[in-house]
Amino acid sequence: MEAQKDWGKLIRRMEGLMRLKYFPVALKMLESRSELGKVPFLRKPAHKVTLCQLIGQVRSFDWTVGADAEDFLFPSCPSILGLCEIPESHKNGTFRSIVWTATREDGRKMEASIPRLPTGKFEAVALAPLAYNPFEPDMVLFYANPAQMMLLINSLQFSRYEVMQFCCVGESSCSDAVARCFNTGKASLGIPCYGERRYGHVQDEDLVMAVPAALMEKALHGMEALYRRGVRYPISFAGVETDVAAQFPPSYKGLEEVMAKVRGKGAPLLVAVTGGIACGKTTISAMLEKLGAPLIDFDLIARQVVEPGTDGLAKIVDYFGKQVLQPDGRLDRKRLSDIVFQDVEKRKKLESFTHPPIYEEFFRQVEAITQKDPRAIIQVAVPLLIELNLTYLFDVVVVVYIPAEEQARRLAKRDSITIEEAENILKAQLPIDDKKPYATFLVDNTGDLATTKKRVEELWEELKKLGKSS
């Protein structure tokens, strides 16, 4: 029954980003009731209960609980979990017609519409706060307000997008979350029913979503990416009577003009090359350049726009003072980095000085290349492509990848530092594994130089195909 991963670390991060009021609930179906005894600190009900009561005990009291079919008050709850058969009085609509439907026929339709787990496959259910890493869950139940749920939905849709469709059977809405999620393998949002409010302590503003365990890391990665882009909870108000134009991302405004600048005078294929520190981006870019892809280097441009005599350097000195200059008048990058590293507002101010001239020089270089070859395959080395949310500018994203352990080893060797020092540097950056989902093409650079060269040549052939069809 031991958990296979550190669920506590993952869920604590999500709790912080969503600012949750309740414990996210880990739910696991057990094939044998004897497995209940293997769950640490598990409480069995002292009296007959409903499923919403058990869930409420976990999310509000941080208890670990479990039950089999005999522990439930009515067959409604255990039949949804597949722990028992549906009684005839339920199948024919009698049970639902007592309160919830006008006729038995309506009750029969309602009962038939309720999703359920396969009958006889399981004998018990265990529930616990996921933060305690209790066991490997089948799903995680979130109880939160609509704004928090919208953030969770956006996070799940961030990569590998798909429309999320939700249903409502009415009463017994736990089936909309638990059973539908289990049967489809997809996240399922539900509006808690009367019973969940009456017996499970659910509040009027609460919604419930069941997220398959397999999608939890996807949800967290999406949520962290949205946070970096400014989508956060609680959501600040711009005001219904104010001019909200300034509140929208800069990339929203004048998007068509920006894309026209990016294209230059032709129809090039723009290929962003990115990755993590010490992953070998420079090596891959050099190989692509030899194969025929002209290179635009954002790092080089970033240094050029703050050279002595530039408007960029003048603005930096005016704001940060002469303390950021070296004796020869050049920018002291280390000193400036130390100043902005812990101060988000100062970092944003610095970006406001450097980003516009960087982009203008990027556009200029694209135009110069396309004047010579309108259909050029142009590679653009952008180390912070993901962090700066610039993927929308490019047709293709190439992520140069090596595992995090190898990345630390290479960084330590390259910079003559210890593995521990290298790992600390990497902790301050977006993990390389978090960049993989953005890749149109992933170049694995863990092998020798000959292997990497072969992979880059294969990539080049794919890029040429895309260039012809674009």
C-alpha positions in Angstrom: 0.0 0.0 0.0 3.0 2.3 0.0 3.0 5.3 -2.3 5.2 5.1 -5.3 6.0 8.8 -5.5 6.3 11.8 -3.1 2.7 12.9 -3.4 3.1 15.2 -0.4 5.6 17.4 -2.1 3.5 17.6 -5.3 0.2 18.4 -3.5 1.7 20.9 -1.1 2.9 22.9 -4.2 -0.6 22.8 -5.7 -2.3 23.7 -2.4 -0.1 26.8 -2.3 -0.8 27.8 -5.8 -4.5 27.3 -5.5 -4.7 28.5 -1.9 -7.1 25.7 -1.0 -9.3 25.6 2.1 -9.6 21.8 2.2 -7.2 18.9 2.1 -7.1 17.3 -1.4 -8.5 13.7 -0.9 -6.6 10.7 -2.2 -9.1 7.9 -3.1 -8.2 4.3 -3.8 -10.4 1.3 -4.6 -9.3 -1.9 -2.9 -9.9 -5.4 -4.4 -10.0 -6.9 -0.9 -11.4 -5.5 2.3 -8.4 -7.0 4.1 -6.3 -4.3 2.5 -7.9 -1.7 4.7 -5.8 -3.0 7.5 -2.6 -2.1 5.6 -3.4 1.6 5.5 -1.7 3.5 8.3 -3.9 5.3 10.8 -7.1 4.2 9.0 -10.4 4.6 10.8 -13.4 2.4 10.1 -16.8 3.9 10.6 -18.4 3.3 14.0 -21.9 3.6 12.5 -23.5 3.5 9.1 -22.3 6.3 6.8 -22.6 7.9 3.4 -19.8 8.4 1.0 -20.0 12.2 1.3 -19.5 11.9 5.0 -16.3 9.9 4.5 -15.0 12.4 2.0 -15.9 15.3 4.4 -14.0 13.7 7.3 -10.9 13.5 5.1 -11.0 17.0 3.5 -12.0 18.8 6.7 -10.7 16.7 9.6 -7.6 15.3 7.8 -8.6 11.8 8.9 -7.7 8.6 7.0 -10.8 6.5 6.5 -12.0 3.4 4.8 -15.2 1.3 4.3 -16.7 -1.7 2.7 -20.2 -2.3 1.5 -21.5 -3.1 5.0 -20.4 0.3 6.4 -22.8 2.3 4.2 -26.3 3.5 5.2 -28.0 2.8 1.8 -27.0 0.8 -1.3 -26.8 4.1 -3.2 -23.2 4.9 -2.2 -21.6 1.4 -2.4 -23.3 0.6 -5.7 -21.7 3.7 -7.2 -18.4 2.4 -6.1 -19.2 -1.1 -7.4 -19.1 -2.6 -3.9 -22.7 -4.0 -4.2 -25.5 -4.7 -6.7 -28.2 -2.1 -7.4 -31.4 -3.2 -5.6 -34.5 -3.7 -7.7 -36.2 -0.9 -5.7 -33.6 1.5 -7.2 -33.5 0.0 -10.7 -37.3 0.4 -11.1 -37.2 4.1 -10.0 -39.0 3.6 -6.7 -36.2 4.9 -4.5 -35.6 8.1 -6.5 -39.3 8.8 -6.9 -39.7 9.1 -3.1 -38.1 12.6 -3.2 -36.2 13.4 -6.3 -38.5 12.6 -9.3 -42.1 13.0 -10.1 -42.7 9.4 -11.3 -41.0 6.0 -11.0 -40.2 6.3 -14.7 -38.3 9.5 -14.1 -36.6 7.8 -11.2 -35.7 4.8 -13.4 -34.1 7.1 -16.0 -32.2 8.9 -13.3 -30.8 5.7 -11.7 -29.8 4.4 -15.1 -27.9 7.6 -15.9 -25.7 7.4 -12.8 -22.2 6.3 -13.7 -20.8 3.4 -11.5 -17.7 1.4 -11.1 -17.8 -2.2 -12.3 -19.7 -4.3 -9.8 -17.7 -7.0 -8.0 -14.2 -5.7 -8.9 -13.7 -4.1 -5.5 -14.5 -4.8 -1.9 -13.6 -1.6 -0.2 -12.5 2.0 -0.5 -9.8 4.0 1.3 -9.6 7.8 1.5 -6.9 10.0 3.0 -5.3 13.5 2.7 -2.9 13.2 -0.2 -0.4 15.4 1.7 0.3 12.5 4.0 1.5 10.3 1.1 -0.8 7.5 2.3 -0.9 5.2 -0.7 -0.9 5.3 -4.5 -4.3 6.8 -5.3 -6.6 6.1 -8.2 -7.7 9.8 -8.1 -7.5 13.0 -6.1 -10.7 14.9 -5.1 -10.5 18.7 -5.0 -13.1 20.8 -3.3 -12.7 24.5 -4.2 -14.6 27.6 -5.4 -15.3 28.3 -9.1 -12.2 30.5 -9.6 -9.9 27.9 -8.2 -11.5 25.2 -10.3 -11.1 27.4 -13.4 -7.4 27.6 -12.6 -7.2 23.8 -12.3 -9.0 23.3 -15.6 -6.7 25.8 -17.3 -3.7 23.9 -15.8 -4.9 20.6 -17.2 -5.6 22.1 -20.6 -2.2 23.9 -20.8 -0.4 21.1 -22.7 -2.0 18.5 -24.9 -5.2 20.6 -25.0 -8.6 19.0 -25.1 -12.1 20.3 -24.4 -13.4 19.2 -20.9 -17.0 18.1 -20.8 -18.8 17.7 -17.6 -22.1 16.1 -16.6 -24.7 16.5 -13.8 -26.9 13.6 -12.8 -28.5 15.7 -10.0 -28.6 13.9 -6.6 -25.7 11.4 -6.1 -23.3 13.9 -7.7 -20.4 12.0 -6.2 -20.9 9.7 -9.1 -20.2 12.6 -11.5 -16.8 13.1 -9.9 -15.6 9.7 -8.6 -17.2 7.1 -10.9 -17.0 9.2 -14.1 -13.3 9.9 -13.5 -12.5 6.3 -12.7 -14.3 5.0 -15.8 -13.0 7.6 -18.3 -9.5 8.2 -17.0 -10.2 12.0 -17.3 -10.7 14.8 -14.8 -14.4 15.2 -13.9 -16.0 18.3 -12.4 -19.2 18.1 -10.5 -21.7 20.4 -8.7 -22.1 19.0 -5.2 -25.6 17.8 -4.6 -28.0 18.3 -1.7 -26.6 15.2 0.1 -23.1 16.5 0.0 -24.2 19.7 1.6 -26.5 18.1 4.1 -24.2 15.3 5.2 -20.7 16.1 3.9 -20.2 19.7 5.1 -19.8 21.0 1.5 -20.4 24.8 1.3 -22.6 26.6 -1.2 -19.6 28.0 -3.1 -17.8 24.7 -3.4 -17.4 22.6 -6.5 -15.7 19.2 -6.7 -13.3 17.8 -9.2 -11.8 14.3 -9.4 -8.4 14.2 -11.1 -6.8 10.9 -12.1 -3.5 10.3 -10.3 -1.9 10.0 -13.7 -2.8 13.6 -14.5 -1.6 15.2 -11.3 1.9 16.1 -12.5 0.4 17.5 -15.7 -1.9 19.7 -13.6 1.0 21.0 -11.5 3.2 21.7 -14.5 0.4 23.6 -16.2 -0.4 25.5 -13.0 3.3 26.5 -12.5 3.6 27.6 -16.1 0.4 29.8 -15.8 1.8 31.3 -12.6 4.9 32.4 -14.5 2.6 34.0 -17.1 0.7 35.9 -14.4 -2.4 33.7 -14.1 -2.8 33.2 -10.4 -5.3 32.8 -7.6 -6.7 34.9 -6.1 -7.6 36.8 -9.3 -7.1 40.6 -9.0 -9.8 42.8 -10.3 -9.1 45.2 -13.2 -12.5 47.0 -12.7 -15.7 46.9 -14.8 -15.5 50.7 -15.6 -11.8 51.1 -16.2 -9.7 50.9 -19.3 -8.4 47.4 -19.0 -6.1 47.5 -22.1 -3.0 47.9 -20.0 -3.9 44.8 -18.0 -3.7 42.4 -21.0 -0.4 40.7 -21.8 1.8 42.8 -24.1 1.7 40.0 -26.7 -2.1 40.3 -27.0 -1.8 43.9 -28.3 -0.6 44.4 -31.9 -0.1 40.6 -32.3 -0.6 40.8 -36.1 2.0 43.5 -36.4 4.5 41.6 -34.3 4.0 38.4 -36.4 4.5 40.4 -39.6 7.8 41.7 -38.2 8.8 38.2 -37.2 8.3 37.0 -40.8 10.5 39.6 -42.3 10.1 39.8 -46.2 9.4 36.2 -46.8 8.0 33.0 -45.4 10.8 31.5 -43.3 10.6 28.6 -41.0 11.5 30.0 -37.6 13.0 27.3 -35.3 13.6 28.1 -31.6 16.4 26.2 -30.0 16.3 26.0 -26.3 17.1 23.8 -23.3 18.7 24.0 -19.9 22.2 25.1 -18.8 24.9 22.6 -19.8 22.6 20.6 -22.1 24.6 21.3 -25.2 22.4 24.0 -27.0 25.5 25.7 -28.5 26.7 22.4 -29.9 23.4 21.6 -31.6 23.1 25.1 -33.0 26.6 24.9 -34.5 25.6 21.6 -36.2 22.4 23.1 -37.6 24.3 26.1 -38.8 26.7 23.9 -40.7 23.8 22.1 -42.3 22.4 25.4 -43.6 20.3 27.0 -40.8 21.5 30.6 -40.2 21.7 31.4 -36.5 20.2 34.3 -34.5 21.5 34.2 -30.9 19.4 35.9 -28.2 22.2 35.8 -25.7 24.5 37.6 -28.1 21.9 40.2 -28.8 21.2 40.7 -25.1 24.8 41.6 -24.6 24.9 43.9 -27.6 21.9 46.0 -26.5 23.6 46.9 -23.2 27.1 47.8 -24.6 28.5 51.2 -23.7 26.8 54.0 -25.5 23.5 52.1 -26.0 20.1 53.4 -24.9 19.6 50.2 -23.0 22.6 50.7 -20.8 21.7 54.3 -20.2 18.3 53.3 -18.9 19.7 50.6 -16.6 22.3 53.0 -15.1 19.6 55.7 -14.7 17.4 53.3 -12.7 19.9 51.1 -10.8 22.8 53.6 -10.5 26.4 53.4 -11.4 26.9 50.5 -8.9 26.0 48.2 -11.8 29.0 49.4 -13.9 32.5 48.0 -14.0 35.5 50.4 -13.9 35.7 50.4 -17.7 32.1 51.5 -18.0 30.7 48.1 -19.1 27.7 46.5 -17.4 28.6 44.4 -14.3 26.2 41.5 -15.1 27.0 39.7 -11.8 26.2 42.7 -9.7 23.0 43.4 -11.6 21.9 39.8 -11.4 22.4 39.8 -7.6 20.2 42.9 -7.4 17.2 41.6 -9.4 17.4 37.9 -8.5 15.3 38.3 -5.3 13.2 41.2 -6.4 10.5 40.5 -9.0 9.6 44.2 -9.6 13.2 45.2 -10.3 13.6 42.2 -12.6 10.5 43.4 -14.5 11.9 46.9 -14.7 15.2 45.5 -16.1 13.3 43.5 -18.7 11.4 46.7 -19.7 14.8 48.3 -20.6 16.3 45.3 -22.4 13.5 43.3 -24.1 12.3 45.9 -26.6 15.7 46.5 -28.2 16.4 42.7 -28.1 13.2 42.1 -30.1 13.9 44.9 -32.5 17.3 43.5 -33.3 15.8 40.0 -33.6 13.3 41.3 -36.2 16.0 43.2 -38.0 18.2 40.0 -38.3 15.2 38.0 -39.5 14.5 40.6 -42.2 18.1 40.6 -43.3 18.1 36.8 -43.7 14.8 36.6 -45.5 15.9 39.3 -48.0 18.6 36.9 -49.1 16.5 33.7 -48.8 12.7 34.3 -48.3 12.2 30.6 -47.3 15.2 30.2 -45.1 15.1 27.8 -42.1 16.2 30.2 -39.4 17.3 28.9 -36.0 17.0 31.2 -33.0 18.9 30.3 -29.9 16.7 31.4 -26.9 17.8 29.8 -23.6 14.9 31.3 -21.7 12.3 30.7 -24.4 9.8 28.9 -22.0 10.4 31.2 -19.0 9.8 34.3 -21.2 6.8 32.8 -22.9 8.1 33.4 -26.4 7.0 30.1 -28.0 4.2 31.9 -29.9 6.8 33.6 -32.1 8.1 30.4 -33.6 6.9 27.6 -36.0 9.0 24.9 -34.3 10.5 24.5 -30.8 13.6 22.3 -30.5 14.4 21.3 -26.9 17.9 20.0 -26.3 17.6 17.5 -23.5 19.7 15.6 -21.1 18.5 14.1 -17.8 18.8 16.3 -14.7 21.5 14.1 -13.1 23.6 14.3 -16.3 23.0 18.0 -16.5 24.4 18.6 -13.0 27.4 16.4 -13.7 28.2 18.3 -16.9 27.7 21.7 -15.3 30.0 20.8 -12.4 32.7 19.6 -14.8 32.3 22.7 -17.1 32.4 25.3 -14.3 34.8 23.4 -12.0 32.3 23.3 -9.2 30.9 20.5 -7.0 27.9 18.4 -7.9 26.0 20.0 -4.9 26.8 23.5 -6.2 25.6 22.5 -9.7 22.4 21.1 -8.3 21.7 24.3 -6.4 22.2 26.3 -9.5 19.7 24.0 -11.4 17.1 24.4 -8.5 16.9 28.1 -9.3 16.0 27.4 -12.9 13.0 25.8 -14.7 13.7 22.0 -14.6 14.7 20.6 -17.9 11.9 18.0 -17.7 9.4 20.8 -17.5 10.6 22.0 -20.9 10.0 18.7 -22.7 6.2 19.2 -23.2 6.9 22.4 -25.2 9.1 20.6 -27.8 8.1 20.1 -31.4 11.3 18.1 -31.6 13.3 16.8 -28.7 17.1 16.3 -29.3 18.5 13.8 -26.8 22.1 14.9 -26.2 23.1 12.2 -23.7 25.2 10.2 -26.2 28.5 10.8 -27.8 29.1 13.5 -30.4 28.6 11.2 -33.3 25.2 10.1 -32.0 24.2 13.6 -31.4 25.3 14.6 -34.9 23.2 11.8 -36.4 20.2 13.0 -34.5 20.7 16.6 -35.6 21.0 15.4 -39.2 17.6 13.6 -38.8 16.2 16.7 -37.3 17.4 18.8 -40.3 15.6 16.5 -42.7 12.4 17.0 -40.8 12.8 20.8 -40.7 13.4 20.8 -44.5 10.1 18.9 -45.0 8.3 21.4 -42.8 10.0 24.3 -44.7 8.7 23.1 -48.0 5.1 22.5 -46.8 4.8 25.8 -44.8 
